[in-house]
Amino acid sequence: MDTIVTHVDYAIIRDILSAKMDTLYGIYPYTILPSNRVYTCPYHSEVEVGSAANDVHIYGDAVDMHSDSTTWQGLHDAAQNLDVRPCVEPQSQSTTNHVHMDFRTVSTSFYYRSSCPSGW
């Protein structure tokens, strides 16, 4: 009998993501931790969250940092101004309860893409 694994007992968090989260934590210590989502296993991402099957969160290159309507813009702008510029989701494609940041454009990314989505 085959066993179907739906969740995993590990997480992938890439060094670049961890380092840049630390930088932002120095600016917004009560905002980004706890984060809404960092690593998501493929099953949870697709079935439970409803994300695309190849969502960037399954590669450990993305974080959804907790925010609210008073902190969203500042955290978004701080993320966009990091020395290694991440892809940062615009509010029009999100909500104010989190700021999505990912490093898909870093050449060592498991989910490497040459550019961010249009408008990011």
Stockholm file with secondary structure:
# STOCKHOLM 1.0

chainA/1-120         MDTIVTHVDYAIIRDILSAKMDTLYGIYPYTILPSNRVYTCPYHSEVEVGSAANDVHIYGDAVDMHSDSTTWQGLHDAAQNLDVRPCVEPQSQSTTNHVHMDFRTVSTSFYYRSSCPSGW
#=GR chainA/1-120 SS CCCCCCCCSCCCCCHHHHHHHHHHHHHCTTTSSSCSBSCCCHHIIIIIICCCTTCGGGGTCEEEEECCTTTHHHHHHHHHTSSSCCEECCGGGSCTTEEEEECTTSTTCTTCCSSCCTTC
#=GC SS_cons         CCCCCCCCSCCCCCHHHHHHHHHHHHHCTTTSSSCSBSCCCHHIIIIIICCCTTCGGGGTCEEEEECCTTTHHHHHHHHHTSSSCCEECCGGGSCTTEEEEECTTSTTCTTCCSSCCTTC
//
